[in-house]
């Protein structure tokens, strides 16, 4: 696959907003309404006609109508990650309005197709449907889509794993570009929809996300975290970015200077950049980065954001703070004009100010959930499924008896950024259409909880859930599913509803887990005496303003409540197993010809936005279900329906067939059946490494330096359960001898099996020699090729010398080093089928010249130190956290330097040592109190004389922030 470069970047599609009736009264001769004029002229004309207050008003998410110019309300941001999902109704206190629309596979599933052409078709369908919703109500369904998410899936424990595409920057950028192209449409001057890339940048953790800083050295930031944004923007596939919640090297991403500089350099169109929800007030709240909102809002605009997503529909706090910033000289009207022009630019490209509304204005609501889109959803879900293992059991033969068991067998789930399913074809439904007879069961255990003190059972009643019954009646029975990380749900047998807290009291009233605070989650924690306590985990416990008690007690009225901070004060229950769901499912499996166990995750439970996963395993009872069914029936297939990689080691070792699918929409059941029965030959490939254990990951999710910590397939030496790019087929492929000529890698691929199928040819390279650590392998391109049995095809994948560039931290620029590169082609990162070499004549990185001012952040190695903000607006410095922290500059050419000059803030010392952090001490620079973290002073100290090439270690004392140094 090749990213399309230079093809009508101006075709980045931004959606039209049809005019309200007021527009008809506007003066037709106004220049900004003349589509024959250049975009720049039209934008400038409209901005010139606005008053200062009108301009300021357009910087909020809800851009109000300006009747005197016939301009209607414009709302930025409709969620459209894998289908039109939801928006807000400004007429009803910004209520969340869910779309009932075509739901395609979750984003990680879309990428698993490794098929940009297909994903562009999906993006186009989503863009059409958003246009259809916009036609119904333009004030709710805005045409600025907040999608796709291009944050890299560095750590599979991330709660938002389902929203990203891949752990690889090239693949992520390619799929993002395809989806964005589809959303935008193919008109060279107009946009169908205006896509916004989320979330810039280095964002891959949920716990305290607005207060944690991603520590990202220059190489990692440039080669990894920035790269997918660069690919999509240079390809003209997005119209802006959304800033992330986190801090990057000590500075909130909301005021990252890249937003107004680097990102805009990557696009040849004006970008409309937006904040994440409430992030501007984090600057004065949780992040305490600015003293006043006026300072914060000024910094946001100067950094390069054009829209404040905050205070729902109430723009007054935002506009007031911006006016105050202007009055205090923190902003100029020219700053406001620039951001307003950016905001208006996509409205022009969406056709809003064209007399006919532009070429996409005629798309009607009839496209929503159309037969064509249903067929595309089924095809995409099938193409996204990944065959992980097959010992000959698949494909299944039609007919015969099948036991379809497991907690997700008869369930389909959407997620926070997914729309409402218009209909549901579960995996059970899909297999029922193919088998002659089907038996089923959830595998859930049916339990009763008896309170030790009173001897009464927990019962769902009309007034709540309390300890009321003396026997386990249906109202006192609950079906429980273990969703992983020890988190379970409790579904009442009498009314079929889940137990939920809903800020009190407890009640059995929820159909499924859901909402922003998912209040149907419990841990059933066994105590030393064999009794159980209920640990409620249905809201974000890390926040100080949440109730402090998370353990269930029994109130004076007999109802359950949250009355204990820990297990010691919680109510104790005996847990009676009334129906062993695992044993029941195994008995069904034993009677059937084939057993299909459907396990996995609920997208709202155990991990999601604001909640990271603690581990990678399935729920313990789901693991037990797989083992029991396999023991009962050797012909067992496991279908993992999950948003994440899972550690299914036992299944891989003992079960003959394993298929993975994301939560793939209404057609999931048909798609899975299509694959299991061979109507579709599986061609999905993993976009993430599936690890054998969380022990193969860093203990700290905040370890963003993938080079030092050896994360992802790029740097990891761990043996995975399934490697990046893995996926099996019902046929087989062989590769010929590759060649590399004139910037192209060519190889012949032959289908040597008995079925037609598709192979994803993956091109990797490995640089044999380098000044620094380089990837074990790195994806450089891919191509999906479909072949009939016995047929061959020549696959050509571009590989330019510039593609082999890496970031040289010593000179802070891209460099291609002289080296031999292994050129590797195969079916996964660990399944290389053909190889050759490529000798590249580039450059040699010279020894460091530390006699020149050297940025401390350009170190080669470090321990303990943190990257921090030099000022609130720009720059990165290095701060020591504890005694003994150090940073190293290797291969330094020292020419008899006698002094060290250091620019730093704070109070403390910087030791200069040779060879190791405890090596020869050349000298110490001492800094007295500078008076503030952003106040820097330059000091000079004598050094012992030394010449030659060596590694120089700087050992700063805790609290010191080092900006630059030199030795001369």
C-alpha positions, 0 to 999 in steps of 0.5 A: 500500500502506498500513501497518496502524496500530492493528489489534490490536497485541496480536496480535503472535504469539509461539510456544507452547512445549509443556510437557515431562512435568514440567509435568503435575506442576505445581500447577494452581492457580498463577496464572501458569497461568490464561489468564483473568488479564491477561498482566501479572498472570501474568508478575508472579506467575511472576517472584515465585515464582522464586529470584534464581538462577532468574531470572538463569538465564533471561537466557541464550539457553538458559533452563533448565528449572525442574522445581519449577514445571513449566517446561521449557527454552526456547531463544531464536532459530531462524533463519527469514529466508525459511523455517525455516533452522536452530537449535542442538542443545544436547545435541550441543555446540550443533551447527548443525541445518539444517532441510529445509523450504520455502525461499522467495526470499531476503529481498531477493526477498520485498520485490521482490514489493512485495506485503505481502499475499503476504508475510504469507502467506509469513510465515504458512507459515514460522510454521506450519512452525516450529510443525511443527518445534517439535512434533517437538523443542521443545528445538531448534526454539524459537518465538522466530524471529530474523527479519526483517532490517530493516537498510536496503540503503544500500550494495549492496556489503554482504555481507549484502545478501540478508538485507535488504529495501530501501534505502527505510525505508517499503518495508522497514518495510511488508514487515517488518510483513507478514512479522512479522504472518504469523509471529505469526498472527492470534489477538489474545492468542497468538503462533504465532511470536515475531519478532525484528527484526534488527539495531538499528541502522545496520548495513550493513558486514561488515569489522571490523563489531564494531569500526567505528562507524557515524557517523550524524547525528541526521537520518539516524538518525531519518529513515532507520536507525530508521524501519523498526524503528519501522514494524514495532514500531508496527504490532505486527509484532514482539516484540523486536529483536536488537542489532547488532554495530557501534558507533553514534556510538561506543557499541556497539549492544549497550548502546544506550540505545534498546533500553530506551527508544525501541524500547519506546515504539514498541510497546504490548507488552513486548519481548524484546530479545536480543544477537547471538551473542557480542556481550556478550563483544565489550564486554570483547574486541574493543571493550574498552568495559568492563574486566570482564564484570560491568560489561559484563553490567550495562550490557547489562541496563540498556540494555534487552537481556533475553537473552545469546546467548553461550558457546553452551549454557554459561550459567555465564560469563553468570550468574556475571558477573550475580551479580558485578554484583549484588554490586558494586551495578552491578545491582539485583534489580529490573533483573533482574526487569524483563528476566526479565519481558520474557523470560517475556512471549513465552513466555506469549503463545506459550501455553506456560503455558496448559493447552492450549498455546494455539491454535497448539499443534495444528500438526503436522509435516505442514505442513513442505514441504506441497503448499500451501507448494510452490505458494506458494513457486513463486508467490512466486518468480515474483512476485519476479522482475524483468524488467529489459529486454525488446526484444520477445524475451519472452515465449518461445513454447513449443517450439523449441530452447533453449541454457541455459548458465551457471554457475547454469543447473543449480544452485540455492543456499541461503544461510547463513540459508536452509534445506536445499532439499527438492528442486531445480527448476533453471532448466535443469529449468524450461526443459527442461519447455517447450522441444522440445530443450535443450542446456546447459553451465556456461560454466566453463573447464577448466584445468590448473595446472602448477608451474613448478619441478617441471613437475608438475601440481596433482592431487587425490589420496587424501591431498590436493591436490599437485603429482604428475602429469606430465600433465593427467589428469582428476585434474589438471583443474579446472573453474573459475568466476569468481564476481566480485571475482576470486574463483573455485572449482576443481572437480576433474574426476575426482571432481566435488568442489571444492578446499577447505582445511578448515584444512589440508591442501588436498583436493578434497572439497566438494560446494559452498561452505559453512560459516561459513568458506567455504574453497573460494575462490581468486584466480588472480592472474596475475604480470608474467611470465605465470605464476599464483599461487593466493591463498587467500581462504577465511577472514576474513583481517582477524582477527589470530588467523587464519594469516598466510599466504594464498598457496599454496606446495608443501610438502616432501611435494609437497602444496599448503599455505599458506606465503607471506604474499604473491605473491612467496613463492608457488608459480608455475604455468602455467595451461593452458586445456584447454576454453574454457567460454565458446567451448563455450557460444557454440557451443551457443547458435549452434545453438539458436533461443534462448539463455538465459544464467544468470549470477550469484552463489553466496551463499557466495562473494565476499560474505556475512556477515563479507565485503563485496563489493569491487565490483558486477560479475559475474565477468569470465568470466561477462561474457565468456560473455554477450558470446560467446553474444550474438554467437553468437545474437541471440535471447539472454536473460540471467537474473541469479540473484543476491543483489545488484545487478550492474553489467550495463551491456554486457548492458543495451546489447546483450542483448534480454531480461534477467530478475533473480531472487534465489536463490529456493528449490526452485521457482526453475526453475518460477518463472523458466520461468513468467515467461519463457514468459508464464504469469506476467506479471512484476510484480516491482520493484527495491527497490534502485538498480542502479548503473552503477559502484561509482564512483557509491557512496562510496569508504568503505562506512562513510559512513552519512550518506546526506544528505551523501554523496547515497546511495540514490535518496533523495539520489543525482543519479547516473544509475543503470543501473536505478532504485529501483522499476524493473520491466517488464511484458508489458503497458502501463499509463497513469495518469490525473490524480491528485487529493489530497483529505482525506489520500488520493492517488487516480489511475486506472490503465488496462491499455492492453496485450493481457495481464492484468498487475499494476502497482505504483503508487508514490507519491513526494513532493518538498518544494520548499523547506526549511531543509535538504537534502531527498530528491530523491524519497521513497516515501510509499506504494504499491499493487499493482493487477491489471488485465485488458486494457482495464480501469481501477482507481482506486488510493487511497494515504493521504498524511497531512500528518504523513507529510511530517514530517522531523527538525529537528536544531535543536530535536531534534523532528519538524516539518512545514515550510510548503512546496509538495510535488510529488506524483508517481505512477509505475512507478519513482523515475525513471518518473513517469507523473502528478503534482500538487502539495500545499501544506502549511501547517506551520511555519517553523524559526526561526533558531538561538538559540545563547545557549541550551545547544546540543548539538554533535551538532545541527550542520547541516554538518561535516567530519572530526569523528566522533560519539562516546559522551558516556558509556558509557550515554547521550549523543552528543558530537562529537570532532575527529579531525584539525586543521581538522575543523569543525562548522557551525550555520547561520542563527544569530541572534547578539545581541551575545554576548560569551562562548562557553561550552563543555562538553567533555572532553580537552585542546585548544581550540574556535575560534568562527568566522563564515562559514567554517571559516577565517572571522573568528575571534571567540574561542577556548575552551581546555580543560585536561586533564579527566582522562578522555574521560568527564570533562567540564568547562565553560569560558568564553572572551571573544568579539569582539562580533557581531550578526546572522544568520550561520553559526557554525563551531566548529573543535575541536582533535584529541582534544577531545570537545565536548558542548554550547556556547552563545554569550551 
